[in-house]
Every structure is written in C-alpha cells, then in structure tokens.
C-alpha cells in the first residue's frame, strides 16, 4: 500500500506559514533550506512549506506561478513500476520517467500533481 510521505505548500512567506503550523499543531521543524523553504513533521508525515513558484521555476504545477496553497502530495511506494502501471490504469499519468531516479512526478485525472517515491528495501544480506 502507498503511504503519504509529504504534503507541499507554496507560499510567499514560508517562515510565517511554518510558525503558524508549529504553533497551531505543535509540528517539529526539521530544517530550513537556503532558499527559505521550511520543512516540518508530525512524526509521520512531513509538511514542506516552499516558496511560490514563478514562470522561471521548474515544477510550477497545474495551478500556475505565484500560487499559494497545496502544491503537491508525495507518496512512497514499494514498487515504482507497479505503482506507475496502477496509476495509468486509473487514468493518471507519469509526467516523466528517468532511469536511475527514485522519484517521478505524476498527475491524477483532475491534474493534481504528486511525486511517487520508491524506496528500495535492504536485502537480507545487508
């Protein structure tokens, strides 16, 4: 079964939004990136509070540039190929796929963006 790994928001002020979620829901701050994005967690699911995307940014998303709100939801799966097949069987689409990557972006039918992340299990010999 797939698991929600993270929810990503975009906003004009990641620090202010992070402080709200920390105060309102006691989320723990994991880190702050050099560009000001803030990453929080409840211990189960992470909340990535990102800067708004512009026309120049990769991964602007279906809501366009300068959007404030939920940007995407990240899922973790056991088998990336199987997850992609299942996604396509319900009219979702992988936006791109590259050999060697552990994550691919995808869209659900109403164009909600989400990455699918694969995490290999350690073998019994490790």
Backbone torsions as a table, in degrees:
resi	resn	phi	psi	omega
1	UNK	NA	137.6	175.9
2	UNK	-70.3	151.2	178.3
3	UNK	-126.4	141.9	174.5
4	UNK	-69.5	125.8	-178.7
5	UNK	-97.9	-43.1	179.1
6	UNK	-156.9	160.3	171.7
7	UNK	-121.6	131.5	-178.7
8	UNK	-113.8	129.8	175.2
9	UNK	-108.8	151.3	169.0
10	UNK	-116.7	143.1	-176.4
11	UNK	-157.0	160.8	176.2
12	UNK	-75.1	-20.1	-175.5
13	UNK	-139.7	79.7	-178.2
14	UNK	-55.4	-39.6	-178.2
15	UNK	-63.8	-45.8	-179.9
16	UNK	-62.8	-43.5	179.2
17	UNK	-65.4	-40.9	178.4
18	UNK	-61.2	-44.0	-179.8
19	UNK	-62.0	-36.9	176.3
20	UNK	-60.1	-51.8	-177.6
21	UNK	-66.6	-34.2	176.6
22	UNK	-65.4	-43.9	-179.1
23	UNK	-73.2	-43.7	-175.0
24	UNK	-74.0	-34.5	-172.4
25	UNK	-126.6	9.2	178.7
26	UNK	56.7	34.2	177.2
27	UNK	-72.2	148.3	179.0
28	UNK	-93.0	139.0	176.1
29	UNK	-82.3	126.7	179.0
30	UNK	-88.0	-48.8	-180.0
31	UNK	-169.7	167.5	172.6
32	UNK	-126.2	131.3	-179.1
33	UNK	-83.9	167.9	-179.2
34	UNK	-60.2	-29.2	-178.7
35	UNK	-87.1	4.2	176.1
36	UNK	97.3	-5.8	176.2
37	UNK	-64.6	142.8	-177.5
38	UNK	-121.4	138.6	-177.3
39	UNK	-118.7	123.7	-177.9
40	UNK	-119.6	166.6	176.9
41	UNK	-152.5	150.0	171.0
42	UNK	-99.5	4.9	-177.5
43	UNK	98.5	-13.4	179.2
44	UNK	-121.0	-49.4	-177.0
45	UNK	-123.9	138.7	178.3
46	UNK	-92.1	149.7	175.4
47	UNK	-118.9	113.2	178.4
48	UNK	-96.5	120.8	-179.8
49	UNK	-108.8	102.6	-170.3
50	UNK	-102.0	159.1	171.6
51	UNK	-68.8	148.2	175.6
52	UNK	-54.3	144.6	177.6
53	UNK	-86.2	145.8	176.5
54	UNK	-111.8	178.3	178.3
55	UNK	-60.7	-24.5	-176.9
56	UNK	-84.9	-15.7	-176.3
57	UNK	-82.0	145.8	170.3
58	UNK	-74.4	150.0	176.2
59	UNK	68.4	42.0	179.6
60	UNK	-58.9	-37.8	179.0
61	UNK	95.3	167.1	-174.3
62	UNK	-69.7	-16.2	-180.0
63	UNK	-87.7	-2.0	176.6
64	UNK	83.9	-179.4	-177.4
65	UNK	-70.9	157.1	175.2
66	UNK	60.1	27.6	179.1
67	UNK	-83.0	132.8	174.4
68	UNK	-106.1	118.2	178.8
69	UNK	150.2	-162.9	179.7
70	UNK	-69.5	121.4	-179.0
71	UNK	-91.3	-46.2	177.8
72	UNK	-163.7	166.1	175.9
73	UNK	-121.6	131.1	179.8
74	UNK	-100.3	132.6	177.9
75	UNK	-113.4	143.2	173.4
76	UNK	-107.6	132.4	-178.3
77	UNK	-127.5	159.1	178.1
78	UNK	-78.6	-36.3	-174.5
79	UNK	-133.7	107.9	-175.5
80	UNK	-63.5	-44.0	-179.8
81	UNK	-61.4	-45.0	179.3
82	UNK	-63.4	-41.6	179.4
83	UNK	-63.4	-39.8	178.8
84	UNK	-66.0	-40.6	177.3
85	UNK	-62.5	-43.9	179.7
86	UNK	-65.3	-41.2	177.8
87	UNK	-58.3	-47.2	-179.9
88	UNK	-66.2	-31.0	-179.4
89	UNK	-69.0	-17.5	178.1
90	UNK	-113.6	27.5	175.0
91	UNK	67.5	23.2	169.8
92	UNK	-87.3	165.4	-179.4
93	UNK	-136.1	138.7	169.5
94	UNK	-79.8	129.0	-177.6
95	UNK	-75.6	-32.4	172.7
96	UNK	-163.7	162.4	179.7
97	UNK	-145.6	129.9	179.9
98	UNK	-129.1	137.7	178.2
99	UNK	-57.1	137.4	175.1
100	UNK	87.8	-13.9	179.2
101	UNK	-79.8	148.0	177.3
102	UNK	-99.0	0.6	-177.5
103	UNK	-145.0	139.1	174.2
104	UNK	-132.8	142.0	175.2
105	UNK	-79.0	152.6	-179.2
106	UNK	-147.8	164.7	175.5
107	UNK	-127.0	141.8	169.9
108	UNK	-85.2	168.2	-176.6
109	UNK	-51.4	-41.8	177.6
110	UNK	-81.2	18.3	176.2
111	UNK	69.9	38.1	170.8
112	UNK	-87.5	124.8	-175.8
113	UNK	-83.9	142.6	173.6
114	UNK	-159.3	141.9	173.8
115	UNK	-89.3	150.1	173.4
116	UNK	-110.9	124.4	-178.1
117	UNK	-113.1	136.5	177.9
118	UNK	-110.3	132.5	175.7
119	UNK	-121.9	115.8	179.7
120	UNK	-69.1	139.0	175.6
121	UNK	-79.5	147.0	176.2
122	UNK	-68.8	139.8	179.6
123	UNK	-75.1	162.5	-178.8
124	UNK	-63.1	-23.8	-178.1
125	UNK	-81.3	-10.8	-178.8
126	UNK	-84.3	NA	NA
